[in-house]
């Protein structure tokens, strides 16, 4: 219950981050089956193989197996503690003393291996089979080492195994059904064969075996129901995780084309248009789209061009050329990010960016100059390592720009102004391997770098016409160079063996730390999957409280609780099936009294009314015609789906009714008034079987109808267990409330069985062990 609540709240956060409307959990996947709104994946497709398996293992299987092992190890220790505290003879219980420590050792070994993640992933199925086989073996050893074999022997333990298979062991639905069927069938057949040959009358045995079959059937139905919804929840959470990551990738793609501040404004306006009343209408041709243009002052513009690239491009194929540019400009993007520059556009082998957008920066000129020097340094390393004669020519100018998005269908972010044009000519009139700056940029540098005259007017007519004074920045990391002297490249060491373009491409690939998009996406998926592991969510989540699992944000908590729950009707249906199983079990083993029929009849009417309230909209809404008498139930089903408080009331009413009826008829059981010797003897003293109104024991004589049946007490306890199971089928109800209800029910059951109706328990124990001394009250 706790983990399911954590998953659904985590899923709700994923939906909120993805911009969708949060759901409250399993909802109707179509009209006929419980599930989630929307499809888990495209029809015919399977989840993404190993990625989904990794998600499934780490988010569900690992924490559940760890928790299960802790439970069974704690139970083994408790059994040993009770045994030695009771002072029982070890020789009489040698099988028990061998079985429990051996199982404890096996479970501890598996627990240690499970904590090793690599071993857990490789041997997951083996661990699951070992745990299941060990539990079944323990059940049979307990059954045949107890001294008395009875039709109700170890039913509760095998019912526990069934729930473990469905809810805690990482079996598929098919494997879980097979394992549970083997567990129940083997128990039923074993008891039937062992008891049938040792009793004088088969009819009582048949009724009690049938009661066991009903109990196991109920356990399988409830377990399969729970596993089905949890599998849907897991797949939907996985799909929401994928959608969230894909949305983030689309956001990154948009931000690679447009700055964040422009993208946010454009997205908000597009969403407003799509949600507006005029959506879908033909817009007037005179109404052009909005222009997202802003003016920014005090920015620096950098233009950079690869010198010698035209000659290099003629020596390589188009694919090699694109790959080489991608690697090289990817490195430039990293440099731009480090120096707080925004790349504007790539034009062939020309790269230009701006510092001071979208927010003004006091050191914009220094950032651009630093970036230009880093670009020259990076291209120098490529030249020295490959022998390819290429270089960088960089020009920087500072001023004002207009920036924004142009285009109606294909958007393009760009900057325009006279200063942008001047920066372009600063690059054209520059020197390979140097950073060429204007006098305006030099003023903004405020002495941060040493410069020397650039004489750009002699190399570019535009600079000469406008009288622009230029300078060359001296790189602090290198020796001082002449302004007109280019840098000679190192001769190639293997130029005769490999083309220059190939040498450069291979060098860039060896230095590149970027990966294929698919590899990066898969790694982000794995990191996200690791982050939504239920254990790590519980320890690290900043949105959810650790114990109560409430959202810290009260508004979000209120919104989460107010979401619709169309699957609630299926919860009530499953609870009603459990109620029917309880009724059948008690009909099979209890005396057929008027109180039994009347009490269950009234309970059936109340549950039928609740089912009508939940299903009225589905049943009556499809007939096409309504009358005034059908308005209320049809509307009530909608109210139940939408109103969380009404769902809570119906949940409490349903579970309370089932919990009460599980033990109600015990209050009308007759107190044992006769001697416990008024019993029926079988041919084998170690075999016990009863039917109303006689008791079977191991050392008594026959007196027909002289005694009262007290062997229905185990089946009352099994009915109480099924009543507790009914609380767990309401998956989307607060787990804290379900825990409180179940704890209260357990306390009341113990008071009834151990206190108010202790005489039934005493009579049961006396019939089983007539020579033992009862000492319940020390």
JOBELWO-V704021 format. One record per residue. N is the residue number from 1. OMEGA is omega in whole degrees, -180 to 180 (none if undefined). Layout:
BEGIN
n:N omega:OMEGA
n:N omega:OMEGA
END
This chain:
BEGIN
n:1 omega:-178
n:2 omega:-178
n:3 omega:178
n:4 omega:178
n:5 omega:179
n:6 omega:179
n:7 omega:-175
n:8 omega:176
n:9 omega:175
n:10 omega:177
n:11 omega:180
n:12 omega:178
n:13 omega:177
n:14 omega:179
n:15 omega:179
n:16 omega:180
n:17 omega:180
n:18 omega:177
n:19 omega:-180
n:20 omega:177
n:21 omega:-177
n:22 omega:174
n:23 omega:-178
n:24 omega:176
n:25 omega:-178
n:26 omega:178
n:27 omega:-171
n:28 omega:174
n:29 omega:-170
n:30 omega:-175
n:31 omega:-167
n:32 omega:-177
n:33 omega:179
n:34 omega:178
n:35 omega:-178
n:36 omega:175
n:37 omega:-178
n:38 omega:-179
n:39 omega:178
n:40 omega:177
n:41 omega:-178
n:42 omega:-177
n:43 omega:180
n:44 omega:180
n:45 omega:174
n:46 omega:176
n:47 omega:-171
n:48 omega:167
n:49 omega:-171
n:50 omega:-179
n:51 omega:177
n:52 omega:178
n:53 omega:177
n:54 omega:177
n:55 omega:-178
n:56 omega:-179
n:57 omega:-171
n:58 omega:-177
n:59 omega:-177
n:60 omega:-168
n:61 omega:-175
n:62 omega:-179
n:63 omega:-179
n:64 omega:179
n:65 omega:177
n:66 omega:-180
n:67 omega:179
n:68 omega:179
n:69 omega:176
n:70 omega:180
n:71 omega:-175
n:72 omega:177
n:73 omega:176
n:74 omega:178
n:75 omega:178
n:76 omega:179
n:77 omega:179
n:78 omega:179
n:79 omega:179
n:80 omega:180
n:81 omega:179
n:82 omega:-179
n:83 omega:-177
n:84 omega:177
n:85 omega:-179
n:86 omega:179
n:87 omega:-179
n:88 omega:-180
n:89 omega:-177
n:90 omega:-179
n:91 omega:180
n:92 omega:-177
n:93 omega:-177
n:94 omega:179
n:95 omega:178
n:96 omega:-177
n:97 omega:175
n:98 omega:-175
n:99 omega:-173
n:100 omega:177
n:101 omega:178
n:102 omega:177
n:103 omega:178
n:104 omega:179
n:105 omega:180
n:106 omega:180
n:107 omega:178
n:108 omega:178
n:109 omega:178
n:110 omega:-180
n:111 omega:179
n:112 omega:-179
n:113 omega:180
n:114 omega:180
n:115 omega:175
n:116 omega:-169
n:117 omega:-179
n:118 omega:178
n:119 omega:180
n:120 omega:-178
n:121 omega:-178
n:122 omega:-171
n:123 omega:-176
n:124 omega:-178
n:125 omega:178
n:126 omega:178
n:127 omega:-179
n:128 omega:179
n:129 omega:179
n:130 omega:-180
n:131 omega:180
n:132 omega:-179
n:133 omega:180
n:134 omega:179
n:135 omega:179
n:136 omega:178
n:137 omega:177
n:138 omega:179
n:139 omega:180
n:140 omega:178
n:141 omega:176
n:142 omega:-177
n:143 omega:-174
n:144 omega:178
n:145 omega:-177
n:146 omega:179
n:147 omega:-180
n:148 omega:179
n:149 omega:-176
n:150 omega:-179
n:151 omega:-179
n:152 omega:-173
n:153 omega:174
n:154 omega:177
n:155 omega:-179
n:156 omega:-180
n:157 omega:178
n:158 omega:174
n:159 omega:175
n:160 omega:178
n:161 omega:179
n:162 omega:179
n:163 omega:178
n:164 omega:-179
n:165 omega:-176
n:166 omega:-168
n:167 omega:-172
n:168 omega:178
n:169 omega:-174
n:170 omega:174
n:171 omega:169
n:172 omega:-179
n:173 omega:-180
n:174 omega:180
n:175 omega:179
n:176 omega:178
n:177 omega:180
n:178 omega:-179
n:179 omega:179
n:180 omega:179
n:181 omega:178
n:182 omega:-180
n:183 omega:-177
n:184 omega:-177
n:185 omega:180
n:186 omega:178
n:187 omega:-179
n:188 omega:-179
n:189 omega:-179
n:190 omega:179
n:191 omega:-179
n:192 omega:-179
n:193 omega:-177
n:194 omega:-176
n:195 omega:-175
n:196 omega:-177
n:197 omega:-174
n:198 omega:-180
n:199 omega:-180
n:200 omega:-179
n:201 omega:-173
n:202 omega:-174
n:203 omega:178
n:204 omega:179
n:205 omega:-179
n:206 omega:-178
n:207 omega:-178
n:208 omega:174
n:209 omega:177
n:210 omega:176
n:211 omega:177
n:212 omega:180
n:213 omega:179
n:214 omega:179
n:215 omega:179
n:216 omega:178
n:217 omega:178
n:218 omega:178
n:219 omega:179
n:220 omega:179
n:221 omega:-180
n:222 omega:179
n:223 omega:178
n:224 omega:177
n:225 omega:-179
n:226 omega:-178
n:227 omega:179
n:228 omega:-179
n:229 omega:179
n:230 omega:175
n:231 omega:176
n:232 omega:179
n:233 omega:-179
n:234 omega:179
n:235 omega:180
n:236 omega:177
n:237 omega:176
n:238 omega:179
n:239 omega:178
n:240 omega:176
n:241 omega:178
n:242 omega:-179
n:243 omega:179
n:244 omega:180
n:245 omega:178
n:246 omega:177
n:247 omega:177
n:248 omega:178
n:249 omega:176
n:250 omega:177
n:251 omega:178
n:252 omega:178
n:253 omega:178
n:254 omega:-179
n:255 omega:174
n:256 omega:178
n:257 omega:-176
n:258 omega:173
n:259 omega:-174
n:260 omega:-176
n:261 omega:177
n:262 omega:-178
n:263 omega:-179
n:264 omega:-179
n:265 omega:-178
n:266 omega:178
n:267 omega:-179
n:268 omega:-179
n:269 omega:179
n:270 omega:178
n:271 omega:179
n:272 omega:178
n:273 omega:-179
n:274 omega:-180
n:275 omega:-177
n:276 omega:-178
n:277 omega:-177
n:278 omega:-179
n:279 omega:180
n:280 omega:179
n:281 omega:178
n:282 omega:-178
n:283 omega:180
n:284 omega:-179
n:285 omega:179
n:286 omega:-177
n:287 omega:179
n:288 omega:-178
n:289 omega:-179
n:290 omega:176
n:291 omega:-180
n:292 omega:-176
n:293 omega:180
n:294 omega:178
n:295 omega:-180
n:296 omega:178
n:297 omega:178
n:298 omega:173
n:299 omega:177
n:300 omega:-177
n:301 omega:179
n:302 omega:171
n:303 omega:179
n:304 omega:-179
n:305 omega:-180
n:306 omega:180
n:307 omega:-180
n:308 omega:-177
n:309 omega:-180
n:310 omega:178
n:311 omega:179
n:312 omega:-178
n:313 omega:-180
n:314 omega:-176
n:315 omega:-177
n:316 omega:180
n:317 omega:178
n:318 omega:179
n:319 omega:178
n:320 omega:-179
n:321 omega:-179
n:322 omega:-179
n:323 omega:-180
n:324 omega:177
n:325 omega:180
n:326 omega:180
n:327 omega:-176
n:328 omega:-180
n:329 omega:172
n:330 omega:176
n:331 omega:178
n:332 omega:177
n:333 omega:177
n:334 omega:178
n:335 omega:179
n:336 omega:179
n:337 omega:179
n:338 omega:-176
n:339 omega:176
n:340 omega:176
n:341 omega:179
n:342 omega:177
n:343 omega:-177
n:344 omega:-174
n:345 omega:173
n:346 omega:180
n:347 omega:-177
n:348 omega:177
n:349 omega:179
n:350 omega:-177
n:351 omega:176
n:352 omega:-175
n:353 omega:-177
n:354 omega:173
n:355 omega:-177
n:356 omega:177
n:357 omega:-9
n:358 omega:178
n:359 omega:-178
n:360 omega:179
n:361 omega:-178
n:362 omega:-176
n:363 omega:-177
n:364 omega:-180
n:365 omega:179
n:366 omega:179
n:367 omega:-179
n:368 omega:179
n:369 omega:178
n:370 omega:179
n:371 omega:178
n:372 omega:178
n:373 omega:179
n:374 omega:178
n:375 omega:177
n:376 omega:179
n:377 omega:-180
n:378 omega:-179
n:379 omega:176
n:380 omega:178
n:381 omega:178
n:382 omega:-179
n:383 omega:-179
n:384 omega:-176
n:385 omega:-174
n:386 omega:-176
n:387 omega:179
n:388 omega:-175
n:389 omega:176
n:390 omega:-179
n:391 omega:179
n:392 omega:174
n:393 omega:-171
n:394 omega:175
n:395 omega:-177
n:396 omega:174
n:397 omega:-179
n:398 omega:180
n:399 omega:-177
n:400 omega:-179
n:401 omega:165
n:402 omega:-179
n:403 omega:178
n:404 omega:-175
n:405 omega:175
n:406 omega:-179
n:407 omega:180
n:408 omega:179
n:409 omega:179
n:410 omega:-176
n:411 omega:176
n:412 omega:177
n:413 omega:-177
n:414 omega:176
n:415 omega:-179
n:416 omega:171
n:417 omega:174
n:418 omega:180
n:419 omega:176
n:420 omega:178
n:421 omega:180
n:422 omega:178
n:423 omega:178
n:424 omega:179
n:425 omega:174
n:426 omega:177
n:427 omega:-178
n:428 omega:-180
n:429 omega:-179
n:430 omega:-178
n:431 omega:178
n:432 omega:178
n:433 omega:-178
n:434 omega:176
n:435 omega:-174
n:436 omega:-176
n:437 omega:177
n:438 omega:179
n:439 omega:178
n:440 omega:178
n:441 omega:179
n:442 omega:178
n:443 omega:179
n:444 omega:179
n:445 omega:177
n:446 omega:175
n:447 omega:-179
n:448 omega:-179
n:449 omega:172
n:450 omega:-178
n:451 omega:174
n:452 omega:-178
n:453 omega:-177
n:454 omega:179
n:455 omega:-179
n:456 omega:-178
n:457 omega:-179
n:458 omega:-177
n:459 omega:-180
n:460 omega:-176
n:461 omega:179
n:462 omega:178
n:463 omega:-179
n:464 omega:180
n:465 omega:-177
n:466 omega:176
n:467 omega:-177
n:468 omega:176
n:469 omega:-174
n:470 omega:-179
n:471 omega:174
n:472 omega:-179
n:473 omega:177
n:474 omega:-179
n:475 omega:-179
n:476 omega:-175
n:477 omega:-176
n:478 omega:177
n:479 omega:-178
n:480 omega:-179
n:481 omega:174
n:482 omega:-177
n:483 omega:-177
n:484 omega:-175
n:485 omega:176
n:486 omega:-180
n:487 omega:-179
n:488 omega:-178
n:489 omega:177
n:490 omega:179
n:491 omega:-178
n:492 omega:179
n:493 omega:-179
n:494 omega:-176
n:495 omega:180
n:496 omega:-175
n:497 omega:-172
n:498 omega:178
n:499 omega:-178
n:500 omega:-179
n:501 omega:179
n:502 omega:178
n:503 omega:-178
n:504 omega:-180
n:505 omega:-179
n:506 omega:178
n:507 omega:180
n:508 omega:178
n:509 omega:-179
n:510 omega:-180
n:511 omega:-176
n:512 omega:176
n:513 omega:179
n:514 omega:-179
n:515 omega:176
n:516 omega:-178
n:517 omega:-178
n:518 omega:179
n:519 omega:179
n:520 omega:179
n:521 omega:179
n:522 omega:179
n:523 omega:177
n:524 omega:176
n:525 omega:-179
n:526 omega:179
n:527 omega:179
n:528 omega:177
n:529 omega:178
n:530 omega:-179
n:531 omega:-180
n:532 omega:169
n:533 omega:-172
n:534 omega:179
n:535 omega:-178
n:536 omega:174
n:537 omega:-176
n:538 omega:-176
n:539 omega:-169
n:540 omega:-173
n:541 omega:176
n:542 omega:-177
n:543 omega:-173
n:544 omega:176
n:545 omega:-171
n:546 omega:-174
n:547 omega:-176
n:548 omega:-177
n:549 omega:173
n:550 omega:172
n:551 omega:175
n:552 omega:178
n:553 omega:-176
n:554 omega:178
n:555 omega:178
n:556 omega:178
n:557 omega:179
n:558 omega:179
n:559 omega:179
n:560 omega:-178
n:561 omega:-177
n:562 omega:-179
n:563 omega:-177
n:564 omega:-180
n:565 omega:-180
n:566 omega:-177
n:567 omega:-177
n:568 omega:-179
n:569 omega:178
n:570 omega:175
n:571 omega:-180
n:572 omega:179
n:573 omega:179
n:574 omega:178
n:575 omega:179
n:576 omega:176
n:577 omega:176
n:578 omega:177
n:579 omega:179
n:580 omega:178
n:581 omega:177
n:582 omega:179
n:583 omega:-178
n:584 omega:180
n:585 omega:-178
n:586 omega:176
n:587 omega:-177
n:588 omega:-171
n:589 omega:-177
n:590 omega:173
n:591 omega:-177
n:592 omega:-177
n:593 omega:178
n:594 omega:180
n:595 omega:179
n:596 omega:-179
n:597 omega:-178
n:598 omega:-177
n:599 omega:180
n:600 omega:177
n:601 omega:177
n:602 omega:179
n:603 omega:177
n:604 omega:179
n:605 omega:180
n:606 omega:179
n:607 omega:177
n:608 omega:177
n:609 omega:178
n:610 omega:177
n:611 omega:178
n:612 omega:178
n:613 omega:-177
n:614 omega:-173
n:615 omega:-175
n:616 omega:-179
n:617 omega:-180
n:618 omega:-176
n:619 omega:-176
n:620 omega:-176
n:621 omega:-178
n:622 omega:-179
n:623 omega:175
n:624 omega:180
n:625 omega:-178
n:626 omega:171
n:627 omega:-177
n:628 omega:-178
n:629 omega:-178
n:630 omega:-177
n:631 omega:-175
n:632 omega:-179
n:633 omega:178
n:634 omega:178
n:635 omega:-178
n:636 omega:179
n:637 omega:176
n:638 omega:179
n:639 omega:179
n:640 omega:-180
n:641 omega:-172
n:642 omega:-174
n:643 omega:-179
n:644 omega:-179
n:645 omega:177
n:646 omega:176
n:647 omega:180
n:648 omega:179
n:649 omega:180
n:650 omega:177
n:651 omega:180
n:652 omega:-180
n:653 omega:-179
n:654 omega:-178
n:655 omega:179
n:656 omega:180
n:657 omega:-179
n:658 omega:180
n:659 omega:180
n:660 omega:-177
n:661 omega:178
n:662 omega:-175
n:663 omega:-172
n:664 omega:-175
n:665 omega:175
n:666 omega:179
n:667 omega:-178
n:668 omega:175
n:669 omega:-178
n:670 omega:178
n:671 omega:180
n:672 omega:-178
n:673 omega:-178
n:674 omega:178
n:675 omega:177
n:676 omega:176
n:677 omega:178
n:678 omega:-172
n:679 omega:-178
n:680 omega:-176
n:681 omega:173
n:682 omega:-178
n:683 omega:179
n:684 omega:-175
n:685 omega:-177
n:686 omega:-179
n:687 omega:-175
n:688 omega:177
n:689 omega:-176
n:690 omega:169
n:691 omega:-179
n:692 omega:1
n:693 omega:-178
n:694 omega:-179
n:695 omega:176
n:696 omega:180
n:697 omega:-172
n:698 omega:-179
n:699 omega:-176
n:700 omega:-177
n:701 omega:-174
n:702 omega:168
n:703 omega:-174
n:704 omega:176
n:705 omega:-179
n:706 omega:-177
n:707 omega:178
n:708 omega:-179
n:709 omega:176
n:710 omega:-176
n:711 omega:171
n:712 omega:-178
n:713 omega:177
n:714 omega:-178
n:715 omega:170
n:716 omega:179
n:717 omega:178
n:718 omega:176
n:719 omega:176
n:720 omega:177
n:721 omega:178
n:722 omega:175
n:723 omega:177
n:724 omega:177
n:725 omega:-179
n:726 omega:177
n:727 omega:-175
n:728 omega:-178
n:729 omega:176
n:730 omega:-168
n:731 omega:-173
n:732 omega:174
n:733 omega:-176
n:734 omega:-178
n:735 omega:178
n:736 omega:179
n:737 omega:179
n:738 omega:178
n:739 omega:180
n:740 omega:-180
n:741 omega:-179
n:742 omega:178
n:743 omega:177
n:744 omega:180
n:745 omega:179
n:746 omega:179
n:747 omega:-180
n:748 omega:178
n:749 omega:179
n:750 omega:177
n:751 omega:-179
n:752 omega:-174
n:753 omega:-174
n:754 omega:-176
n:755 omega:-172
n:756 omega:179
n:757 omega:-179
n:758 omega:-180
n:759 omega:176
n:760 omega:178
n:761 omega:179
n:762 omega:178
n:763 omega:177
n:764 omega:180
n:765 omega:-179
n:766 omega:178
n:767 omega:179
n:768 omega:-176
n:769 omega:-175
n:770 omega:-179
n:771 omega:-178
n:772 omega:178
n:773 omega:180
n:774 omega:-179
n:775 omega:-180
n:776 omega:-177
n:777 omega:-178
n:778 omega:none
END
